[in-house]
């Protein structure tokens, strides 16, 4: 194979990998391991938990 063909195949495989990970959700797992920062899903779960906690605190404050 010629070098140009190998480069072309490498680009195609890279694009296919990126699309596959984005569709399956593996990009979140990969980014979690590589960067250590929380993913969108984790942040959404934290926000929901905090909203529930705020509602509990507000209801406790109103009942007193």
N, CA, C and O atoms as a Tripos MOL2 file, in Angstrom:
@<TRIPOS>MOLECULE
protein
  256   255    64     0     0
PROTEIN
NO_CHARGES

@<TRIPOS>ATOM
      1 N           0.8390   -1.1880    0.0000 N.3       1 UNK1
      2 CA          0.0000    0.0000    0.0000 C.3       1 UNK1
      3 C           0.8820    1.2480    0.0000 C.2       1 UNK1
      4 O           1.9710    1.2700    0.5730 O.2       1 UNK1
      5 N           0.3900    2.2420   -0.6370 N.am      2 UNK2
      6 CA          1.1160    3.5040   -0.6770 C.3       2 UNK2
      7 C           0.8880    4.2710    0.6170 C.2       2 UNK2
      8 O          -0.1290    4.0760    1.2810 O.2       2 UNK2
      9 N           1.8230    5.1390    0.9800 N.am      3 UNK3
     10 CA          1.6500    5.9230    2.2050 C.3       3 UNK3
     11 C           0.3860    6.7780    2.1970 C.2       3 UNK3
     12 O          -0.2550    6.9440    3.2350 O.2       3 UNK3
     13 N           0.0290    7.3100    1.0600 N.am      4 UNK4
     14 CA         -1.1790    8.1420    0.9840 C.3       4 UNK4
     15 C          -2.4260    7.3160    1.2910 C.2       4 UNK4
     16 O          -3.3490    7.8000    1.9450 O.2       4 UNK4
     17 N          -2.4510    6.0900    0.8280 N.am      5 UNK5
     18 CA         -3.5870    5.2120    1.0930 C.3       5 UNK5
     19 C          -3.6570    4.8590    2.5700 C.2       5 UNK5
     20 O          -4.7440    4.8150    3.1460 O.2       5 UNK5
     21 N          -2.5050    4.6060    3.1910 N.am      6 UNK6
     22 CA         -2.4760    4.3010    4.6220 C.3       6 UNK6
     23 C          -2.9760    5.4780    5.4470 C.2       6 UNK6
     24 O          -3.7250    5.2990    6.4080 O.2       6 UNK6
     25 N          -2.5600    6.6750    5.0710 N.am      7 UNK7
     26 CA         -3.0150    7.8750    5.7830 C.3       7 UNK7
     27 C          -4.5190    8.0430    5.6090 C.2       7 UNK7
     28 O          -5.2270    8.3870    6.5560 O.2       7 UNK7
     29 N          -4.9940    7.8010    4.4130 N.am      8 UNK8
     30 CA         -6.4230    7.9160    4.1430 C.3       8 UNK8
     31 C          -7.2100    6.9210    5.0010 C.2       8 UNK8
     32 O          -8.2250    7.2920    5.5920 O.2       8 UNK8
     33 N          -6.7690    5.6910    5.0790 N.am      9 UNK9
     34 CA         -7.4400    4.6880    5.9070 C.3       9 UNK9
     35 C          -7.3800    5.0560    7.3850 C.2       9 UNK9
     36 O          -8.3510    4.8550    8.1130 O.2       9 UNK9
     37 N          -6.2510    5.5890    7.8300 N.am     10 UNK10
     38 CA         -6.1270    5.9940    9.2330 C.3      10 UNK10
     39 C          -7.1270    7.1010    9.5650 C.2      10 UNK10
     40 O          -7.7260    7.0930   10.6400 O.2      10 UNK10
     41 N          -7.3050    8.0390    8.6590 N.am     11 UNK11
     42 CA         -8.2750    9.1180    8.8730 C.3      11 UNK11
     43 C          -9.6930    8.5520    8.9240 C.2      11 UNK11
     44 O         -10.4840    8.9370    9.7850 O.2      11 UNK11
     45 N         -10.0130    7.6470    8.0120 N.am     12 UNK12
     46 CA        -11.3470    7.0330    8.0070 C.3      12 UNK12
     47 C         -11.6130    6.2630    9.2980 C.2      12 UNK12
     48 O         -12.7000    6.3590    9.8680 O.2      12 UNK12
     49 N         -10.6300    5.5050    9.7550 N.am     13 UNK13
     50 CA        -10.7890    4.7440   10.9970 C.3      13 UNK13
     51 C         -10.9540    5.6920   12.1780 C.2      13 UNK13
     52 O         -11.7670    5.4360   13.0670 O.2      13 UNK13
     53 N         -10.1960    6.7780   12.1960 N.am     14 UNK14
     54 CA        -10.3290    7.7640   13.2680 C.3      14 UNK14
     55 C         -11.7050    8.4010   13.2960 C.2      14 UNK14
     56 O         -12.2960    8.5560   14.3650 O.2      14 UNK14
     57 N         -12.2150    8.7660   12.1510 N.am     15 UNK15
     58 CA        -13.5530    9.3600   12.0750 C.3      15 UNK15
     59 C         -14.6060    8.3490   12.5190 C.2      15 UNK15
     60 O         -15.5320    8.6950   13.2520 O.2      15 UNK15
     61 N         -14.4660    7.1050   12.0760 N.am     16 UNK16
     62 CA        -15.4260    6.0670   12.4710 C.3      16 UNK16
     63 C         -15.3940    5.8490   13.9780 C.2      16 UNK16
     64 O         -16.4390    5.6480   14.5970 O.2      16 UNK16
     65 N         -14.2070    5.8870   14.5720 N.am     17 UNK17
     66 CA        -14.0840    5.7090   16.0170 C.3      17 UNK17
     67 C         -14.7630    6.8490   16.7690 C.2      17 UNK17
     68 O         -15.4770    6.6110   17.7430 O.2      17 UNK17
     69 N         -14.5470    8.0700   16.3290 N.am     18 UNK18
     70 CA        -15.1600    9.2270   16.9850 C.3      18 UNK18
     71 C         -16.6830    9.1610   16.8820 C.2      18 UNK18
     72 O         -17.3800    9.4160   17.8640 O.2      18 UNK18
     73 N         -17.1910    8.8290   15.7270 N.am     19 UNK19
     74 CA        -18.6420    8.7320   15.5440 C.3      19 UNK19
     75 C         -19.2110    7.6020   16.4010 C.2      19 UNK19
     76 O         -20.2550    7.7660   17.0330 O.2      19 UNK19
     77 N         -18.5300    6.4610   16.4240 N.am     20 UNK20
     78 CA        -18.9990    5.3210   17.2200 C.3      20 UNK20
     79 C         -19.0530    5.6610   18.6990 C.2      20 UNK20
     80 O         -20.0370    5.3490   19.3690 O.2      20 UNK20
     81 N         -18.0090    6.2970   19.2180 N.am     21 UNK21
     82 CA        -17.9990    6.6230   20.6450 C.3      21 UNK21
     83 C         -19.0480    7.6740   20.9820 C.2      21 UNK21
     84 O         -19.6310    7.6390   22.0660 O.2      21 UNK21
     85 N         -19.2930    8.6000   20.0740 N.am     22 UNK22
     86 CA        -20.3140    9.6190   20.3310 C.3      22 UNK22
     87 C         -21.7120    9.0110   20.3340 C.2      22 UNK22
     88 O         -22.5510    9.3960   21.1490 O.2      22 UNK22
     89 N         -21.9680    8.0800   19.4470 N.am     23 UNK23
     90 CA        -23.2890    7.4560   19.3630 C.3      23 UNK23
     91 C         -23.5440    6.5530   20.5660 C.2      23 UNK23
     92 O         -24.6450    6.5530   21.1160 O.2      23 UNK23
     93 N         -22.5450    5.7920   20.9760 N.am     24 UNK24
     94 CA        -22.7380    4.8150   22.0520 C.3      24 UNK24
     95 C         -22.5850    5.4040   23.4420 C.2      24 UNK24
     96 O         -22.9410    4.7540   24.4250 O.2      24 UNK24
     97 N         -22.0650    6.6150   23.5470 N.am     25 UNK25
     98 CA        -21.8770    7.2170   24.8610 C.3      25 UNK25
     99 C         -20.5360    6.8940   25.4820 C.2      25 UNK25
    100 O         -20.2780    7.2640   26.6270 O.2      25 UNK25
    101 N         -19.6880    6.2160   24.7520 N.am     26 UNK26
    102 CA        -18.3680    5.8840   25.2800 C.3      26 UNK26
    103 C         -17.4770    7.1130   25.4130 C.2      26 UNK26
    104 O         -16.4770    7.0820   26.1300 O.2      26 UNK26
    105 N         -17.8360    8.1940   24.7260 N.am     27 UNK27
    106 CA        -17.0170    9.3980   24.8220 C.3      27 UNK27
    107 C         -17.0310    9.9650   26.2330 C.2      27 UNK27
    108 O         -16.0330   10.5260   26.6850 O.2      27 UNK27
    109 N         -18.1630    9.8220   26.9400 N.am     28 UNK28
    110 CA        -18.2130   10.2760   28.3320 C.3      28 UNK28
    111 C         -17.2880    9.4490   29.2110 C.2      28 UNK28
    112 O         -16.5970    9.9870   30.0770 O.2      28 UNK28
    113 N         -17.2780    8.1480   28.9880 N.am     29 UNK29
    114 CA        -16.4160    7.2710   29.7830 C.3      29 UNK29
    115 C         -14.9540    7.5620   29.4910 C.2      29 UNK29
    116 O         -14.1330    7.6270   30.4070 O.2      29 UNK29
    117 N         -14.6300    7.7340   28.2310 N.am     30 UNK30
    118 CA        -13.2450    8.0130   27.8490 C.3      30 UNK30
    119 C         -12.7990    9.3530   28.4140 C.2      30 UNK30
    120 O         -11.6850    9.4680   28.9260 O.2      30 UNK30
    121 N         -13.6510   10.3650   28.3290 N.am     31 UNK31
    122 CA        -13.2650   11.6790   28.8490 C.3      31 UNK31
    123 C         -13.1390   11.6570   30.3620 C.2      31 UNK31
    124 O         -12.3320   12.3940   30.9280 O.2      31 UNK31
    125 N         -13.9260   10.8210   31.0200 N.am     32 UNK32
    126 CA        -13.8370   10.7110   32.4800 C.3      32 UNK32
    127 C         -12.4750   10.1510   32.8830 C.2      32 UNK32
    128 O         -11.8560   10.6420   33.8270 O.2      32 UNK32
    129 N         -12.0110    9.1350   32.1760 N.am     33 UNK33
    130 CA        -10.7290    8.5310   32.5150 C.3      33 UNK33
    131 C          -9.5470    9.4090   32.1170 C.2      33 UNK33
    132 O          -8.5340    9.4370   32.8160 O.2      33 UNK33
    133 N          -9.6650   10.1190   31.0100 N.am     34 UNK34
    134 CA         -8.5300   10.9040   30.5380 C.3      34 UNK34
    135 C          -8.4020   12.2460   31.2320 C.2      34 UNK34
    136 O          -7.2900   12.6860   31.5240 O.2      34 UNK34
    137 N          -9.5170   12.9010   31.4980 N.am     35 UNK35
    138 CA         -9.4210   14.2480   32.0600 C.3      35 UNK35
    139 C          -9.6940   14.3010   33.5500 C.2      35 UNK35
    140 O          -9.2050   15.1980   34.2370 O.2      35 UNK35
    141 N         -10.4570   13.3690   34.0510 N.am     36 UNK36
    142 CA        -10.7920   13.3760   35.4660 C.3      36 UNK36
    143 C         -11.8820   14.3590   35.8310 C.2      36 UNK36
    144 O         -12.3000   14.4100   36.9870 O.2      36 UNK36
    145 N         -12.3470   15.1320   34.8860 N.am     37 UNK37
    146 CA        -13.4110   16.0910   35.1780 C.3      37 UNK37
    147 C         -14.7650   15.3990   35.0510 C.2      37 UNK37
    148 O         -14.8960   14.4240   34.3110 O.2      37 UNK37
    149 N         -15.7700   15.8960   35.7670 N.am     38 UNK38
    150 CA        -17.0830   15.2560   35.7180 C.3      38 UNK38
    151 C         -17.7430   15.4190   34.3490 C.2      38 UNK38
    152 O         -17.5400   16.4160   33.6560 O.2      38 UNK38
    153 N         -18.5230   14.4320   33.9870 N.am     39 UNK39
    154 CA        -19.2230   14.4730   32.7090 C.3      39 UNK39
    155 C         -20.5390   15.2330   32.8550 C.2      39 UNK39
    156 O         -20.9560   15.5740   33.9620 O.2      39 UNK39
    157 N         -21.1750   15.4880   31.7330 N.am     40 UNK40
    158 CA        -22.4600   16.1990   31.7420 C.3      40 UNK40
    159 C         -23.5040   15.4260   32.5390 C.2      40 UNK40
    160 O         -24.3090   16.0130   33.2630 O.2      40 UNK40
    161 N         -23.4810   14.1060   32.3970 N.am     41 UNK41
    162 CA        -24.4520   13.2800   33.1110 C.3      41 UNK41
    163 C         -24.2530   13.3950   34.6170 C.2      41 UNK41
    164 O         -25.2230   13.5270   35.3630 O.2      41 UNK41
    165 N         -23.0100   13.3470   35.0650 N.am     42 UNK42
    166 CA        -22.7320   13.4710   36.4980 C.3      42 UNK42
    167 C         -23.1330   14.8440   37.0210 C.2      42 UNK42
    168 O         -23.6890   14.9600   38.1130 O.2      42 UNK42
    169 N         -22.8500   15.8800   36.2420 N.am     43 UNK43
    170 CA        -23.2200   17.2280   36.6590 C.3      43 UNK43
    171 C         -24.7360   17.3840   36.7330 C.2      43 UNK43
    172 O         -25.2500   18.0360   37.6420 O.2      43 UNK43
    173 N         -25.4530   16.7890   35.7830 N.am     44 UNK44
    174 CA        -26.9160   16.8490   35.8150 C.3      44 UNK44
    175 C         -27.4630   16.1360   37.0450 C.2      44 UNK44
    176 O         -28.4120   16.6080   37.6720 O.2      44 UNK44
    177 N         -26.8650   15.0000   37.3880 N.am     45 UNK45
    178 CA        -27.3040   14.2740   38.5860 C.3      45 UNK45
    179 C         -27.0470   15.0880   39.8470 C.2      45 UNK45
    180 O         -27.8780   15.1070   40.7550 O.2      45 UNK45
    181 N         -25.9100   15.7550   39.9070 N.am     46 UNK46
    182 CA        -25.6000   16.6000   41.0680 C.3      46 UNK46
    183 C         -26.5880   17.7580   41.1860 C.2      46 UNK46
    184 O         -27.0480   18.0860   42.2800 O.2      46 UNK46
    185 N         -26.9060   18.3720   40.0490 N.am     47 UNK47
    186 CA        -27.8560   19.4890   40.0500 C.3      47 UNK47
    187 C         -29.2210   19.0210   40.5350 C.2      47 UNK47
    188 O         -29.8630   19.6930   41.3430 O.2      47 UNK47
    189 N         -29.6620   17.8670   40.0410 N.am     48 UNK48
    190 CA        -30.9590   17.3400   40.4730 C.3      48 UNK48
    191 C         -30.9640   17.0400   41.9640 C.2      48 UNK48
    192 O         -31.9480   17.3270   42.6470 O.2      48 UNK48
    193 N         -29.8860   16.4710   42.4760 N.am     49 UNK49
    194 CA        -29.8050   16.1730   43.9090 C.3      49 UNK49
    195 C         -29.8300   17.4580   44.7330 C.2      49 UNK49
    196 O         -30.4690   17.5150   45.7840 O.2      49 UNK49
    197 N         -29.1370   18.4850   44.2550 N.am     50 UNK50
    198 CA        -29.1340   19.7580   44.9720 C.3      50 UNK50
    199 C         -30.5080   20.4220   44.9400 C.2      50 UNK50
    200 O         -30.9260   21.0230   45.9300 O.2      50 UNK50
    201 N         -31.2130   20.3210   43.8160 N.am     51 UNK51
    202 CA        -32.5580   20.8910   43.7380 C.3      51 UNK51
    203 C         -33.5010   20.2020   44.7140 C.2      51 UNK51
    204 O         -34.3240   20.8580   45.3530 O.2      51 UNK51
    205 N         -33.3880   18.8880   44.8320 N.am     52 UNK52
    206 CA        -34.2140   18.1520   45.7940 C.3      52 UNK52
    207 C         -33.8760   18.5860   47.2070 C.2      52 UNK52
    208 O         -34.7710   18.7790   48.0290 O.2      52 UNK52
    209 N         -32.6020   18.7390   47.4930 N.am     53 UNK53
    210 CA        -32.1660   19.1640   48.8320 C.3      53 UNK53
    211 C         -32.6760   20.5700   49.1570 C.2      53 UNK53
    212 O         -33.0930   20.8320   50.2850 O.2      53 UNK53
    213 N         -32.6430   21.4710   48.1770 N.am     54 UNK54
    214 CA        -33.1430   22.8390   48.3850 C.3      54 UNK54
    215 C         -34.6350   22.8130   48.6910 C.2      54 UNK54
    216 O         -35.0980   23.5230   49.5840 O.2      54 UNK54
    217 N         -35.3940   21.9960   47.9540 N.am     55 UNK55
    218 CA        -36.8340   21.8980   48.2040 C.3      55 UNK55
    219 C         -37.1090   21.3560   49.6020 C.2      55 UNK55
    220 O         -38.0300   21.8140   50.2780 O.2      55 UNK55
    221 N         -36.3110   20.3790   50.0360 N.am     56 UNK56
    222 CA        -36.4760   19.8420   51.3920 C.3      56 UNK56
    223 C         -36.2010   20.9110   52.4400 C.2      56 UNK56
    224 O         -36.9410   21.0370   53.4160 O.2      56 UNK56
    225 N         -35.1430   21.6740   52.2400 N.am     57 UNK57
    226 CA        -34.8020   22.7250   53.1960 C.3      57 UNK57
    227 C         -35.8680   23.8170   53.2250 C.2      57 UNK57
    228 O         -36.2110   24.3260   54.2920 O.2      57 UNK57
    229 N         -36.3930   24.1770   52.0520 N.am     58 UNK58
    230 CA        -37.4450   25.1930   52.0010 C.3      58 UNK58
    231 C         -38.7130   24.7100   52.6930 C.2      58 UNK58
    232 O         -39.3660   25.4800   53.3970 O.2      58 UNK58
    233 N         -39.0630   23.4480   52.5010 N.am     59 UNK59
    234 CA        -40.2720   22.9300   53.1480 C.3      59 UNK59
    235 C         -40.0740   22.8310   54.6600 C.2      59 UNK59
    236 O         -41.0200   23.0440   55.4180 O.2      59 UNK59
    237 N         -38.8640   22.5130   55.1050 N.am     60 UNK60
    238 CA        -38.5760   22.4800   56.5410 C.3      60 UNK60
    239 C         -38.6390   23.8800   57.1410 C.2      60 UNK60
    240 O         -39.1110   24.0560   58.2650 O.2      60 UNK60
    241 N         -38.1680   24.8680   56.3970 N.am     61 UNK61
    242 CA        -38.1800   26.2440   56.8950 C.3      61 UNK61
    243 C         -39.6150   26.7780   56.9690 C.2      61 UNK61
    244 O         -39.9410   27.5350   57.8840 O.2      61 UNK61
    245 N         -40.4640   26.3980   56.0320 N.am     62 UNK62
    246 CA        -41.8480   26.8670   56.0280 C.3      62 UNK62
    247 C         -42.6740   26.1980   57.1210 C.2      62 UNK62
    248 O         -43.6120   26.8010   57.6430 O.2      62 UNK62
    249 N         -42.3400   24.9760   57.4680 N.am     63 UNK63
    250 CA        -43.1240   24.2600   58.4790 C.3      63 UNK63
    251 C         -42.7970   24.7170   59.8970 C.2      63 UNK63
    252 O         -43.5520   24.4080   60.8200 O.2      63 UNK63
    253 N         -41.7290   25.4210   60.0940 N.am     64 UNK64
    254 CA        -41.3500   25.8910   61.4390 C.3      64 UNK64
    255 C         -42.0430   27.1410   61.7950 C.2      64 UNK64
    256 O         -41.8380   27.6700   62.8880 O.2      64 UNK64
@<TRIPOS>BOND
     1     1     2 1
     2     2     3 1
     3     3     4 2
     4     3     5 am
     5     5     6 1
     6     6     7 1
     7     7     8 2
     8     7     9 am
     9     9    10 1
    10    10    11 1
    11    11    12 2
    12    11    13 am
    13    13    14 1
    14    14    15 1
    15    15    16 2
    16    15    17 am
    17    17    18 1
    18    18    19 1
    19    19    20 2
    20    19    21 am
    21    21    22 1
    22    22    23 1
    23    23    24 2
    24    23    25 am
    25    25    26 1
    26    26    27 1
    27    27    28 2
    28    27    29 am
    29    29    30 1
    30    30    31 1
    31    31    32 2
    32    31    33 am
    33    33    34 1
    34    34    35 1
    35    35    36 2
    36    35    37 am
    37    37    38 1
    38    38    39 1
    39    39    40 2
    40    39    41 am
    41    41    42 1
    42    42    43 1
    43    43    44 2
    44    43    45 am
    45    45    46 1
    46    46    47 1
    47    47    48 2
    48    47    49 am
    49    49    50 1
    50    50    51 1
    51    51    52 2
    52    51    53 am
    53    53    54 1
    54    54    55 1
    55    55    56 2
    56    55    57 am
    57    57    58 1
    58    58    59 1
    59    59    60 2
    60    59    61 am
    61    61    62 1
    62    62    63 1
    63    63    64 2
    64    63    65 am
    65    65    66 1
    66    66    67 1
    67    67    68 2
    68    67    69 am
    69    69    70 1
    70    70    71 1
    71    71    72 2
    72    71    73 am
    73    73    74 1
    74    74    75 1
    75    75    76 2
    76    75    77 am
    77    77    78 1
    78    78    79 1
    79    79    80 2
    80    79    81 am
    81    81    82 1
    82    82    83 1
    83    83    84 2
    84    83    85 am
    85    85    86 1
    86    86    87 1
    87    87    88 2
    88    87    89 am
    89    89    90 1
    90    90    91 1
    91    91    92 2
    92    91    93 am
    93    93    94 1
    94    94    95 1
    95    95    96 2
    96    95    97 am
    97    97    98 1
    98    98    99 1
    99    99   100 2
   100    99   101 am
   101   101   102 1
   102   102   103 1
   103   103   104 2
   104   103   105 am
   105   105   106 1
   106   106   107 1
   107   107   108 2
   108   107   109 am
   109   109   110 1
   110   110   111 1
   111   111   112 2
   112   111   113 am
   113   113   114 1
   114   114   115 1
   115   115   116 2
   116   115   117 am
   117   117   118 1
   118   118   119 1
   119   119   120 2
   120   119   121 am
   121   121   122 1
   122   122   123 1
   123   123   124 2
   124   123   125 am
   125   125   126 1
   126   126   127 1
   127   127   128 2
   128   127   129 am
   129   129   130 1
   130   130   131 1
   131   131   132 2
   132   131   133 am
   133   133   134 1
   134   134   135 1
   135   135   136 2
   136   135   137 am
   137   137   138 1
   138   138   139 1
   139   139   140 2
   140   139   141 am
   141   141   142 1
   142   142   143 1
   143   143   144 2
   144   143   145 am
   145   145   146 1
   146   146   147 1
   147   147   148 2
   148   147   149 am
   149   149   150 1
   150   150   151 1
   151   151   152 2
   152   151   153 am
   153   153   154 1
   154   154   155 1
   155   155   156 2
   156   155   157 am
   157   157   158 1
   158   158   159 1
   159   159   160 2
   160   159   161 am
   161   161   162 1
   162   162   163 1
   163   163   164 2
   164   163   165 am
   165   165   166 1
   166   166   167 1
   167   167   168 2
   168   167   169 am
   169   169   170 1
   170   170   171 1
   171   171   172 2
   172   171   173 am
   173   173   174 1
   174   174   175 1
   175   175   176 2
   176   175   177 am
   177   177   178 1
   178   178   179 1
   179   179   180 2
   180   179   181 am
   181   181   182 1
   182   182   183 1
   183   183   184 2
   184   183   185 am
   185   185   186 1
   186   186   187 1
   187   187   188 2
   188   187   189 am
   189   189   190 1
   190   190   191 1
   191   191   192 2
   192   191   193 am
   193   193   194 1
   194   194   195 1
   195   195   196 2
   196   195   197 am
   197   197   198 1
   198   198   199 1
   199   199   200 2
   200   199   201 am
   201   201   202 1
   202   202   203 1
   203   203   204 2
   204   203   205 am
   205   205   206 1
   206   206   207 1
   207   207   208 2
   208   207   209 am
   209   209   210 1
   210   210   211 1
   211   211   212 2
   212   211   213 am
   213   213   214 1
   214   214   215 1
   215   215   216 2
   216   215   217 am
   217   217   218 1
   218   218   219 1
   219   219   220 2
   220   219   221 am
   221   221   222 1
   222   222   223 1
   223   223   224 2
   224   223   225 am
   225   225   226 1
   226   226   227 1
   227   227   228 2
   228   227   229 am
   229   229   230 1
   230   230   231 1
   231   231   232 2
   232   231   233 am
   233   233   234 1
   234   234   235 1
   235   235   236 2
   236   235   237 am
   237   237   238 1
   238   238   239 1
   239   239   240 2
   240   239   241 am
   241   241   242 1
   242   242   243 1
   243   243   244 2
   244   243   245 am
   245   245   246 1
   246   246   247 1
   247   247   248 2
   248   247   249 am
   249   249   250 1
   250   250   251 1
   251   251   252 2
   252   251   253 am
   253   253   254 1
   254   254   255 1
   255   255   256 2
@<TRIPOS>SUBSTRUCTURE
     1 UNK1         2 RESIDUE 1 A UNK
     2 UNK2         6 RESIDUE 1 A UNK
     3 UNK3        10 RESIDUE 1 A UNK
     4 UNK4        14 RESIDUE 1 A UNK
     5 UNK5        18 RESIDUE 1 A UNK
     6 UNK6        22 RESIDUE 1 A UNK
     7 UNK7        26 RESIDUE 1 A UNK
     8 UNK8        30 RESIDUE 1 A UNK
     9 UNK9        34 RESIDUE 1 A UNK
    10 UNK10       38 RESIDUE 1 A UNK
    11 UNK11       42 RESIDUE 1 A UNK
    12 UNK12       46 RESIDUE 1 A UNK
    13 UNK13       50 RESIDUE 1 A UNK
    14 UNK14       54 RESIDUE 1 A UNK
    15 UNK15       58 RESIDUE 1 A UNK
    16 UNK16       62 RESIDUE 1 A UNK
    17 UNK17       66 RESIDUE 1 A UNK
    18 UNK18       70 RESIDUE 1 A UNK
    19 UNK19       74 RESIDUE 1 A UNK
    20 UNK20       78 RESIDUE 1 A UNK
    21 UNK21       82 RESIDUE 1 A UNK
    22 UNK22       86 RESIDUE 1 A UNK
    23 UNK23       90 RESIDUE 1 A UNK
    24 UNK24       94 RESIDUE 1 A UNK
    25 UNK25       98 RESIDUE 1 A UNK
    26 UNK26      102 RESIDUE 1 A UNK
    27 UNK27      106 RESIDUE 1 A UNK
    28 UNK28      110 RESIDUE 1 A UNK
    29 UNK29      114 RESIDUE 1 A UNK
    30 UNK30      118 RESIDUE 1 A UNK
    31 UNK31      122 RESIDUE 1 A UNK
    32 UNK32      126 RESIDUE 1 A UNK
    33 UNK33      130 RESIDUE 1 A UNK
    34 UNK34      134 RESIDUE 1 A UNK
    35 UNK35      138 RESIDUE 1 A UNK
    36 UNK36      142 RESIDUE 1 A UNK
    37 UNK37      146 RESIDUE 1 A UNK
    38 UNK38      150 RESIDUE 1 A UNK
    39 UNK39      154 RESIDUE 1 A UNK
    40 UNK40      158 RESIDUE 1 A UNK
    41 UNK41      162 RESIDUE 1 A UNK
    42 UNK42      166 RESIDUE 1 A UNK
    43 UNK43      170 RESIDUE 1 A UNK
    44 UNK44      174 RESIDUE 1 A UNK
    45 UNK45      178 RESIDUE 1 A UNK
    46 UNK46      182 RESIDUE 1 A UNK
    47 UNK47      186 RESIDUE 1 A UNK
    48 UNK48      190 RESIDUE 1 A UNK
    49 UNK49      194 RESIDUE 1 A UNK
    50 UNK50      198 RESIDUE 1 A UNK
    51 UNK51      202 RESIDUE 1 A UNK
    52 UNK52      206 RESIDUE 1 A UNK
    53 UNK53      210 RESIDUE 1 A UNK
    54 UNK54      214 RESIDUE 1 A UNK
    55 UNK55      218 RESIDUE 1 A UNK
    56 UNK56      222 RESIDUE 1 A UNK
    57 UNK57      226 RESIDUE 1 A UNK
    58 UNK58      230 RESIDUE 1 A UNK
    59 UNK59      234 RESIDUE 1 A UNK
    60 UNK60      238 RESIDUE 1 A UNK
    61 UNK61      242 RESIDUE 1 A UNK
    62 UNK62      246 RESIDUE 1 A UNK
    63 UNK63      250 RESIDUE 1 A UNK
    64 UNK64      254 RESIDUE 1 A UNK
